[in-house]
């Protein structure tokens, strides 16, 4: 019964990350040379999406890092009807208190979550993504 409930919940979870650069992912062999060169040449920040335990580059954002973060949050939460407002989980690698406050306030502009949890990413995530990476996990509503 518990396992069935977890399997149903797993399909509703949306997890994605914004990285400051694709260099570390390229060095680890997760992305190809073309993606890395495009991100480096055009100052793009890769957006990674996790689906069924696979992580893939699903887009890129331009501009300085904070502008890219704001755009990323807008893209995730522009359609409030799709978001379950129970909880949002934010993981980050080496962000300052000021940056975390900006992220929190930007999320609250779009959706008022009952619970907002901010955690440092694990050491392995930090090594594989780099300082300045942050991710958001939340639940989608079942009808979507």
N, C-alpha and C positions, 0 to 999 in steps of 0.2 A: 504494500500500500504506500509506504513512504517512498520507495524506489519509483513507483509509478508517478507519484506527485512530483518528484524531482525531475523525472524525464519530461513531464509536461512543462515544468517551469524552465527547464534548460532551453526549450525552443523559444521562449519569450525574452531571454536575456540578450541585450545588445551591448557589445563591448568594442570600443575602438580607441585608438591612440593617435596623438600628433607628435611627430618627432621633429626636432630642430633641423636635422640634416639626415640624409640617407647614407652618409659615409660609413657609419658603423654597421648598418645592415648589409651594405655592399661588401665590406671587409669580412663579414661572417658568412657570406654566400647566400643571404636571403633574398637579395635583389640582384638584377643584372646590371651590367655596365651601362647600358643605355639609360635606364631609370636613374641611376646614380649621377651620370653626367648631366642629364636634363635638370635634375634637382639642384645640382651644384651651379650650373651655368645660369639658371634663371632664378636662383635664390628661392626655391620651392621647399615647402615643408611637407613631407609625406604624411598621409593619413592612412593608418593601418586598421583593418577590420578583422576581428576574430570571429570565425564562424565554424562550428563543429571542430574546434580545437586547431584550426588552421588559421595562420596569420598571413594576410596578403595586403599589398598596397592597393587601396581602392580610390585614391585620389591624391591631389596635392593642393596646398594653399600657398598663396604668395604674400609678399609684404613682410614687415618685421614680425617677430615671433608672437608678440602680444596681439597684434592685429589678426594673425592667423588663428590664434586661440579663440578670439571673439567670433570669427567667421565659422570656425569649427563648432562652437557651442550653438550658434545660430542655426547651422545646418542640422544638428542633432535634434533641436527642440523647437523648431519653427511650427511644427504641427503638434500642438499640445494634446490633441485628441488621441494620438497614438501612444502617449506616454503614461505609464502607470506611476502615479505620484507618491507611491509609498516610500521608496528609497532610491537614492543615487549614490554610487560608490566612485570616488575619485582617487586614482593612484598617481603618484608623481615621482620624478627623479630629480632631487636637488632644487626644488623651487623655493623661492623666498616666501616669507609670510605675506608680504605685499602682493606678490604674484598670486598666491593662493586666495587671498581676499578678493582680488580682481576676478578670478575664475568663479569663486562662489557667488559674488554679486551679479556676474554676467549670467550664470545659470538661473539665479532667482528672478532675473528680468523676464525669463520665458516661462519657467515652471516653478511653482512653490511645492517643493518636496517636503514630506513629513519628516524625513530623516536624510541628512546629507553627511556622508562619512568621507573624511579625507585621510589617506594613509600614504606613508612612504612606500615606494615600490620595493620589491625584494632585491637583494644584491644581484641575483642573476638577471633580473629585468634591467637593472641599472647598467650592468655591463653590456647587455645586448642592445640597449636603446640609446643610452647616453643622457647626460645632464640636460634638462630642459624638456624632457618627454613627459607628457601626462596623458592619462586615459580616463575615460568615463564609462561606467557600466550602469545600466538601468534596465528595468523591465518594460516591455511593450505591453499594451493592453491586448487581451486575448482575441478580440474581434479583428485585429490587424494582423 
